Amino acid sequence: MARDPVKSARRSDRRALRREIAAVRDVGADDTALTGHVLALLDELALGPGAVVTSYASIPGEPPTRGLNAALAARGVTVLLPITLPDLDLDWHDADDAGQAPLGRSAVDRADLVLAPGLAVDRTGTRMGQGGGCYDRALPRRRPGTPVVVLLHPGELLDGAEKPLPRAAHDQPVDAVVTADGLVDLGLSPWRGPSRA
């Protein structure tokens, strides 16, 4: 996936904004809030013990996932975490496996819900990631109808007044965003009709 200079400039701006936002966030409170919102989504989707959810181990500055991943496991949900491969595709491992044994690139097709990272999402479902294209490579392997929800900080879902994010043909749209303030369905979700967005 070739680098797009327009996307690169926009990504640089979003990274700078993220540093500003992250600097004033309460990580513990955000972890608790995100966990509550995602668990409520699992209830809405009727996903309980035995369900499979992809997540990730957040790095400093990202919306926190430590408490969320622990809460998912406590509910009996299998949590799959990504392994970034040299070609920037994703393999997966079970979060409970200390050895992080790869499950294969196709393991994402086991997911009932995909939780994905991002720098920003716009109202059309365009997600801006870190630029490697990892999720754009992996998401087409999920089962049809599996929702993709991006974890963001408040203020990283672009409102209608902001310029939409650039989208290339390979960019995979997302269905919803969860921030510490709650879930925002973009009207694209497979579990709700557009009238409930």
Disulfide bonds with the S-S distance in Angstrom:
none
